[in-house]
Amino acid sequence: MTSPGRRLLLLLAAAAACQSVPYTDRSRLLLVSASEEASLGVSAYKEELSKAKLSTEAEAVAMVRRVGERIAAAADKPDFKWEFNLIDDPKTVNAWCLPGGKVAVYSGILPITRDETGLAVVMGHEIAHAVARHGSERMSQGLLAQLGGVALGAAMATKPEATQQLAQQAYGAGAAVGVLLPFSRAHESEADRIGLILMAKAGYEPGAAVGFWGRMAQAAGGKDSAPAFLRTHPADAKRIADIEARLPEARGHLKKAP
């Protein structure tokens, strides 16, 4: 195929891959299918959990799963295979959700969440990343930059080693626990917005996010000593102000808790 013909094919493929983010309607390019993304998420989740110590604290584990199930129901993603696990690691202040609904919360964040509603802030935010498919978008940007806009399936066929490395970087497989590749500030802001809506739809008061992020900012101390959760989730006065501005939108989705 000629170079102009190849460019036209890529442009058509890119146009077909353009989708909008739920709740925000932002347009984004996805070169990774939902099934491919979920498969990568499962692999990364298994690897991370194999290196972790799962909590045996029954009450805390039950709370993580209760909050997760309520937010998952609000997210309404029947194609997701949800899993919620609490990792016993008091020194790690972190949480994440991999594609397909694979969620991990570290026990070190529980003193900052304080209660079930505070935990809903964290899990709503992380689940929002998966609902918005930020990982797939991030990987698509990498494919566009490194492999000329080739979709994941084609990239694996033509450059499997390079593509596998990119997938590992995108989804944390082989990385140290809690050191998943950071999202952009735009993704973080979008996850804040969607997370507020999801927790409200699950019956949690979204205003709790203001107090939680304030406590996270205090826990950070200085930038170099920031917990892992803040190294990949920047917390500052602007973020809290943005959350406060979005509360009316989120409260419009608020439902009475079961």
JOGI-V614993 format. One record per residue. RES is the residue in one small letter. PSI is psi in degrees with one decimal (* if undefined). NEAR is the number of other C-alpha atoms within 8 Angstrom. Layout:
BEGIN
<<RES;PSI;NEAR> <RES;PSI;NEAR>>
END
This chain:
BEGIN
<<m;137.8;4> <t;160.2;5> <s;-46.9;6> <p;-38.7;6> <g;-39.5;8> <r;-40.6;9> <r;-39.9;8> <l;-41.9;8> <l;-42.0;8> <l;-39.0;10> <l;-41.0;8> <l;-40.8;8> <a;-41.4;8> <a;-40.5;12> <a;-40.1;7> <a;-28.3;6> <a;-6.2;9> <c;127.7;10> <q;170.5;8> <s;151.2;9> <v;133.7;11> <p;141.6;7> <y;-32.0;5> <t;-21.5;8> <d;19.7;7> <r;135.2;6> <s;139.9;8> <r;160.7;9> <l;126.4;11> <l;115.0;12> <l;8.4;15> <v;125.8;13> <s;159.5;8> <a;-38.1;6> <s;-39.6;6> <e;-42.7;9> <e;-44.6;12> <a;-39.0;11> <s;-42.9;9> <l;-38.2;11> <g;-42.1;13> <v;-45.2;12> <s;-44.8;9> <a;-39.0;14> <y;-46.9;11> <k;-40.6;8> <e;-43.9;10> <e;-43.2;11> <l;-28.5;9> <s;-21.5;6> <k;-1.4;7> <a;161.8;9> <k;115.3;8> <l;142.5;9> <s;143.6;10> <t;10.4;6> <e;100.9;6> <a;-43.7;7> <e;-43.0;6> <a;-41.1;8> <v;-42.9;12> <a;-38.8;8> <m;-44.0;9> <v;-44.0;13> <r;-34.4;10> <r;-48.1;8> <v;-43.3;12> <g;-43.7;11> <e;-36.4;8> <r;-42.5;9> <i;-36.2;16> <a;-40.9;11> <a;-38.7;9> <a;-33.3;10> <a;-27.5;8> <d;59.6;6> <k;80.6;8> <p;-18.6;5> <d;-11.1;5> <f;143.2;8> <k;86.0;8> <w;138.9;9> <e;139.5;7> <f;121.1;11> <n;143.3;11> <l;121.0;13> <i;129.9;12> <d;92.8;12> <d;85.4;9> <p;-19.0;9> <k;-10.5;6> <t;117.8;11> <v;91.2;12> <n;165.4;12> <a;154.7;14> <w;161.1;11> <c;120.3;12> <l;162.7;14> <p;143.7;13> <g;1.5;14> <g;29.3;12> <k;107.7;14> <v;138.0;13> <a;135.5;11> <v;135.7;13> <y;140.4;15> <s;-22.7;14> <g;-16.2;12> <i;-14.3;13> <l;-36.7;10> <p;-23.2;6> <i;-35.7;9> <t;-34.2;12> <r;-45.6;8> <d;-175.2;7> <e;-38.6;9> <t;-38.9;10> <g;-38.5;13> <l;-34.5;13> <a;-31.8;13> <v;-49.1;15> <v;-50.5;10> <m;-33.5;14> <g;-42.5;14> <h;-46.5;13> <e;-41.4;13> <i;-31.8;15> <a;-37.7;13> <h;-42.1;13> <a;-40.5;14> <v;-39.8;10> <a;-6.4;9> <r;44.0;10> <h;-34.2;11> <g;-43.1;12> <s;-39.3;11> <e;-41.6;13> <r;-42.3;10> <m;-37.5;13> <s;-38.2;15> <q;-37.9;9> <g;-41.0;10> <l;-40.8;16> <l;-42.1;10> <a;-41.0;8> <q;-30.6;7> <l;17.9;9> <g;27.3;7> <g;14.8;12> <v;136.9;11> <a;161.7;10> <l;-46.2;13> <g;-45.2;7> <a;-37.6;8> <a;-39.7;12> <m;-33.4;11> <a;-34.5;7> <t;-35.9;6> <k;69.0;8> <p;-40.3;9> <e;-47.1;7> <a;-39.9;7> <t;-39.1;12> <q;-39.7;9> <q;-41.7;8> <l;-41.1;11> <a;-41.8;11> <q;-40.4;12> <q;-40.9;11> <a;-38.2;11> <y;7.0;13> <g;-1.5;12> <a;128.1;12> <g;-4.8;8> <a;164.1;9> <a;150.3;7> <v;129.5;8> <g;3.2;8> <v;54.0;9> <l;151.6;11> <l;127.6;9> <p;146.9;8> <f;164.8;10> <s;165.2;6> <r;-34.3;7> <a;-41.3;6> <h;-40.5;10> <e;-44.7;11> <s;-40.7;9> <e;-39.5;9> <a;-35.4;13> <d;-49.1;11> <r;-48.8;11> <i;-37.9;13> <g;-39.8;15> <l;-41.8;15> <i;-43.8;14> <l;-43.2;13> <m;-34.3;16> <a;-43.0;15> <k;-27.4;12> <a;-4.5;13> <g;12.9;11> <y;142.4;12> <e;114.2;10> <p;-20.4;13> <g;-17.8;8> <a;-18.5;10> <a;-32.5;11> <v;-48.3;10> <g;-39.8;8> <f;-49.5;12> <w;-28.0;10> <g;-42.1;9> <r;-36.5;9> <m;-41.0;11> <a;-39.6;10> <q;-39.8;7> <a;-27.0;8> <a;-36.2;11> <g;-101.4;8> <g;164.9;6> <k;-42.5;7> <d;-23.9;4> <s;9.8;7> <a;140.8;12> <p;160.8;11> <a;-37.4;11> <f;-32.9;10> <l;-23.5;11> <r;-29.5;10> <t;-4.5;9> <h;81.7;9> <p;130.4;8> <a;126.2;10> <d;178.7;7> <a;-36.7;6> <k;-39.6;6> <r;-45.6;9> <i;-40.0;12> <a;-40.4;8> <d;-41.0;8> <i;-44.7;12> <e;-38.7;9> <a;-24.9;7> <r;-5.0;9> <l;-41.4;11> <p;-40.5;7> <e;-47.0;8> <a;-42.8;13> <r;-19.8;11> <g;-16.5;6> <h;-0.8;9> <l;130.5;13> <k;154.6;9> <k;132.0;5> <a;145.3;6> <p;*;3>>
END
